[in-house]
Amino acid sequence: MQIQAIFRKLVHGILKTPNLTMMRNSKSGISAWMILLLSGLLFLNACNTAKRAEGSKLKKKSLKFVENQLERNLFDADWLRMKAKITADDGKQKQSFNADIRLRKDSVLWMSISPTILKIEVARVLIRPDSVQVINRLNKQYYATDVSFLESLTNYPLDFQMLQNILFGNPVVKGEEKATLSITKDHYCLQNSLQDLVLETCLSPEGYTIAQMTVQDTLHRNLKVSLEDYKPIEKQVFSEKRFISIETPQKYEVDIKLSKIKVNEVQKISFSVPEKYEKVERLEIN
């Protein structure tokens, strides 16, 4: 470490100065001289300790301990409302928009979508465990279908429960097999499986919050969710920044920044289709 060499030269030079020699030989200067010397030793020791830590893994933890920490930090709410700034990129074009999101656990997901520069609703979405409905205000159209529509959008088998878990910041899918634990220099990672899915959930050592989740199937379709910027809310912790990547092999990326989060407050779910709107068989939003 270069800092160590510089500090040693600095201390060596100071110790040779006449003023410091006088200070060492005087009773009033002994304390200051000792403080300087001890500070130098402590500093050099800290540098050596940091150097030893570089590249090392985290402290060993048991599988049971890490699983308990994951379970303890799972987010839960009967109602959830939040504002979102979303940037979506499908490799061909990138679009940014705002969304007002309201979720009733295991029941309904409601979204109002507007441009980033205007507070004008351009679309309203209602997703239930078995259905999807969309109001397209730009084209004055209404679209209704089953939940498989979510998969057709991304060529990935998304469903209501997976969307809810992503919004909660919980593991996207829960494995059925006994988990295994691997420890890297940054995370404690739990690996598991469910039928043809390979699952991994990596926890940060700071608070054991989820840092990253991945789901891969036998068709090599990958879903990765990264979570950052955790904040306390209602005696829980909640990630306000998410990054979602889907490879099918076409790549979709979604960056989400959440704010104005409200938990367990009953929300109004309004979804009324104007009479003049045309019901279409295919959804098109220009």
HELIX and SHEET records of a PDB file:
HELIX    1   1 GLN A    2  LYS A   16  1                                  15    
HELIX    2   2 PRO A   18  ASN A   25  1                                   8    
HELIX    3   3 LYS A   27  ALA A   53  1                                  27    
HELIX    4   4 LEU A   63  ARG A   72  1                                  10    
HELIX    5   5 PHE A  149  THR A  154  1                                   6    
HELIX    6   6 PHE A  160  PHE A  168  1                                   9    
SHEET    1   A14 THR A 180  ILE A 183  0                                        
SHEET    2   A14 TYR A 188  LEU A 194 -1                                        
SHEET    3   A14 LEU A 197  LEU A 203 -1                                        
SHEET    4   A14 ILE A 210  GLN A 216 -1                                        
SHEET    5   A14 ASN A 222  ILE A 233 -1                                        
SHEET    6   A14 GLN A 236  GLU A 247 -1                                        
SHEET    7   A14 LYS A 251  VAL A 263 -1                                        
SHEET    8   A14 TRP A  79  ASP A  89 -1                                        
SHEET    9   A14 LYS A  94  ARG A 104 -1                                        
SHEET   10   A14 VAL A 108  PRO A 115 -1                                        
SHEET   11   A14 ALA A 123  ARG A 128 -1                                        
SHEET   12   A14 SER A 131  ASN A 136 -1                                        
SHEET   13   A14 GLN A 141  ASP A 146 -1                                        
SHEET   14   A14 GLU A 278  LYS A 279  1                                        
END                                                                             
